[in-house]
Amino acid sequence: MQTGVRFIRWGLGLLVFGIFIGFGIIGHYIKGAQYATGDMFMHNVTLWFACPWTLAVYTVQGGSVGMILIGTMYLALGRSFQVPDREGQTSLWLCIAGLICVFLTGYVGYFVVDHFWPAFYYTPVAEGKNVWLVAQALSIALYWLGVIGVLLNVRKVTHQVA
């Protein structure tokens, strides 16, 4: 049950954080792009939603809602099955680390990559774009490892009864 509570608390905290960092997207729309957008960017604008932080913000928001759902599921399972408190702790920390890393690589990392490859997002500069996207993909993979851990824990707990 304690694991469920921790998933819910962290999920709510990260959801509030995800909503807060969403204001960066609004600021980007108000201010406009730092660089001139090239023809190639305009062809991909629907994919990118015209803001470099969109993927990071929505991943943090969606992932945090997922953590709240996982926590609720652990609470429900704890009422019906014997679920040790230590179950799911590794998964919890993988989910937390994954979402924080998504913010660091996708949001903060944008400025770091832009320092080395100016205008990489708008031009595009393939090397910078690839570094930035791979870093985000690895961060999302951390989160998904946590979710897979939850799946395995739930299967183990529910198979004990079946």
N, C-alpha and C positions, 0 to 999 in steps of 0.2 A: 504494500500500500504506500509505503514511503517513496518508492520509486515513482509511482503515479503522481503523487503530490509534487515531487521535484520536477517531473516533466511538465506539469501544468504551470508551475511557478516560473520556470525558465521560459516556457513557451509564451506566457503572457508578457514577461519582460522583454523578450526578443520581438514580440509583436508590436509593443509600444515603441521599441527602438526602430523597427522596420517602418512604422508609420512616420516617426520623426525624420529618418533619413530620406523619406519620400519627399520632404520639402526641398531637398536638393534638386530634384527633378523639376519641381515648380519653379525654383530659382533659375534653373537652366533655361526653361521656356521663357521666363520673363526677360532675362538678360540676353539670351541668344547664345549661339555657339561662339566659342573663343576663336575659332578659325573659320575661314571661308569654307563652305561646304562645296565639294567638287561634284562633278557630274556623276561619278561612280557612287558617291554617298546618296545622291538623290534617287538612284535606282534601288537602293537598299533601305530607304527610310522607313518603309512599313515593317521591315524586320527589326530594325533597331529602335523604333518609336522615337527617333530623333534625339535621344538622350543616352549618353554612355552608361549611366548608372541604373537604367531600367532593370536589367537582368539581376543585378545585385539586390536592389530594393525588393523586387517581387519574389526573389528566391528566399530572402530573409522573412518576408511576410508569409509566404506560403509554407515555408518550413516551420515557422513558429506555430502556425495553425495546426500543422501536422503533429507537432510536439504536444499541443493541448489535447488533440484527439488521442494520441498514444497514452498520455497520462490518464485520461478518462477511461480508456480501455483497461489500463493496469488497475485502476480503482475498482472497476466492475469485476475484473478477473479475481482480484483479491477478496471479494465478497463470496465468490463461488468456489474458488480453488485455493490450495495452499501455494502461495507465491512468496518465496523467501525475499526479504527486503533487498538482498544483494543482487537479485535478478534485475537485469536491465541497466545497471550502473555504467558499464562500459558503453552501452548503446547511448545512454543519456549524454555522456561526455563526448562521444563522437558526433552526436547531433549538435550539441552546443558548439564544439570546436569548428564543425563544418560551417555553421551559419555565421560565426564570427569571422572565419577565414573568407567566406564569400564577401562579406563587407570589406575586409581588408584588401582582398585581391581585386574585387570589382569596383569598389568605390574609391578607396584610398589608392589602390594599385593603379587606377586610371592616371592619376597625377604623376606617379612614379614612372610609369611607362611613357607617358607624354613628355616627361623630362628627357628621356633618352631618344625617343622617336617622336619629335614634335608633329602634331597634327595626324598622328597615326590613325585616329578614329575617323577622321573626316576625309582623308586623302584617298584611299587608305594606304598605310604603310604595312605591308604584309607581315614583316618580322615583328613589329610592335603589336599588331593585332593578334597574332598567333600566341605570343608570350602572354598577353593579357587574357585571352580566352582560355588557354590551357591552364593558367593559374586558377581561373574561376571554375573550370571543369574539375580540377583536382579538389577544390574546396567543396563543390557540390557532391563529389564522390565520397568525401568524408561523412557528410550528412547521410548519404544513402547507405554507407556501411553501418551507421547507427540504426537506420530503419531496418536493414536486413537483420541486424542483431536482435531487434525487437521481434521481428517475424520468427526467428529461430527460437527465442525465449518463449513466445506465446505458443508455438507448436509443441515445445517440450512440456510446458505446463498443461496444456489441454490434452495431450496424448496420455498423460498420467491417468486421467479419468476415463478416457475411452478405452 
